[in-house]
Amino acid sequence: MSVPIQNPHVQGLLTNRSVGTASSPVGQPKLPPGEFDSILDARLKLSGHAKTRLSSRNIELDRDAWERVIQGVDKAAEKGARESLVMLDDIALVVSVKNRTVITAVDRDRLKENVFTNIDSAVIV
């Protein structure tokens, strides 16, 4: 079950609709530096370990990719999942669905011969 977003400015940002701001060339509203991070953090958190893995493995996800991950987590939550493997193109994220927190991230090169444990579901987005 999802809770509707009450703030129309944030809702507009998250649904790619501009609310009183100019749109970027790709149709997404321009955000001040760090604002998207705070919006993302309100919907999905990154553990310190996940931040380290994303950085050390040079994994960069754009706004659309994060939206796909969040949608995958939402679907997993609807099915009652607790810990889920979210596959996004060639990136794997282990997510605590209950806490809405990314636990770790694995890139394509490290996916081979890797075993994911303590998950109860997988979502491909």
TIZA-471356 format. One record per residue (C-alpha): residue in one letter; chain; z, y, x. Coordinates in steps of 0.05 Angstrom, whole numbers, always signed. Each point is the difference from the previous one (the first is absolute). Layout:
BEGIN
  rest  kette       z       y       x
     a      A       Z       Y       X
...
END
This chain:
BEGIN
  rest  kette       z       y       x
     m      A      +0      +0      +0
     s      A     -19     +67     +29
     v      A     +32     +66     -14
     p      A     -48     +58     -15
     i      A      +1     +57     +50
     q      A     +31     +62     -32
     n      A     -25     +52     +49
     p      A     -72     +19     -18
     h      A     -15     +25     +70
     v      A     +21     -66     +32
     q      A     -35     -39     -55
     g      A     -64     +39     +14
     l      A      +5     -14     +74
     l      A     +11     -74     -10
     t      A     -57      -8     -49
     n      A     -48     +40     +43
     r      A      -2     +58     -49
     s      A     +10     +69     +27
     v      A     +54     +43     -32
     g      A     -11     +71     +20
     t      A     -28     -17     +69
     a      A     -69      -5     +30
     s      A     -28     -69      +8
     s      A     -20     -28     +67
     p      A     -73     -21     +13
     v      A     +15     -72     -20
     g      A     +30     +22     -67
     q      A     +73      -5     +19
     p      A     +47     +59      -4
     k      A     +20     +32     +65
     l      A     +72     -12     +19
     p      A     +44     +38     +48
     p      A     +17     -42     +62
     g      A     +52     -52     -16
     e      A      -3      +9     -75
     f      A     -37     -65     -12
     d      A     +52     -36     +43
     s      A     +55     +25     -46
     i      A     -40     -20     -62
     l      A     -13     -69     +30
     d      A     +73      -7     +18
     a      A     +19     +13     -73
     r      A     -43     -60     -21
     l      A      +2     -47     +60
     k      A     +44      +4     +61
     l      A     -15     -23     +70
     s      A     +54     -35     +40
     g      A     +12     +22     +71
     h      A     -30     -67     +23
     a      A     -62     +12     -43
     k      A      -9     +70     +29
     t      A      +5     -28     +70
     r      A     -50     -55     -15
     l      A     -49     +47     -33
     s      A      +4     +47     +59
     s      A      -2     -52     +56
     r      A     -58     -37     -33
     n      A     -39     +64     -13
     i      A      -2     -15     -75
     e      A     -16     +63     -39
     l      A      -6      -3     -76
     d      A     -30     +58     -38
     r      A     +23     +24     -68
     d      A     -46     -47     -38
     a      A     +24     -61     +40
     w      A     +73     +18     -15
     e      A     -17      +7     -74
     r      A     -30     -71      +2
     v      A     +63     -26     +33
     i      A     +45     +34     -52
     q      A     -43     -29     -56
     g      A      +8     -69     +32
     v      A     +75      +8      +4
     d      A      +1     +22     -73
     k      A     -38     -63     -20
     a      A     +47     -44     +40
     a      A     +60     +33     -33
     e      A     -30     -13     -69
     k      A      -3     -74     +18
     g      A     +72      -1     +24
     a      A     -15      -5     +75
     r      A     +55     +17     +49
     e      A     -34      -3     +68
     s      A     -76      +4      +2
     l      A     -56      -4     +50
     v      A     -49     +56     -17
     m      A     -68     -10     +31
     l      A     -40     +64      +7
     d      A     -69     -12     +30
     d      A     +19     -27     +70
     i      A     +72     +23      -1
     a      A     +60     -40     -25
     l      A     +63     +34     -23
     v      A     +65     -36     -18
     v      A     +34     +40     -55
     s      A     +68      -5     -32
     v      A     -22     +10     -72
     k      A     +70      +9     -25
     n      A     +15     +56     +50
     r      A     -72     +26      +0
     t      A      +2      -2     +76
     v      A     -54     -22     +50
     i      A     +36     -46     +48
     t      A     -55     -13     +51
     a      A     -74      +8     +13
     v      A     -49     -46     +35
     d      A     -71     +18     +20
     r      A     -61     -45      +2
     d      A      +8     -21     +73
     r      A     +71     -25     -12
     l      A     -15     -35     -67
     k      A     -28     -62     +34
     e      A     +51     -56      +6
     n      A     +53     +43     -31
     v      A     +50     -29     -49
     f      A     +31     +43     -54
     t      A     +68     -24     -25
     n      A     +49     +22     -52
     i      A     -53     +23     -49
     d      A      -8     -23     -71
     s      A     -68     +30     -16
     a      A     -64     +27     +29
     v      A     -42     +57     -27
     i      A     -70     +16     +24
     v      A     -20     +72     -12
END
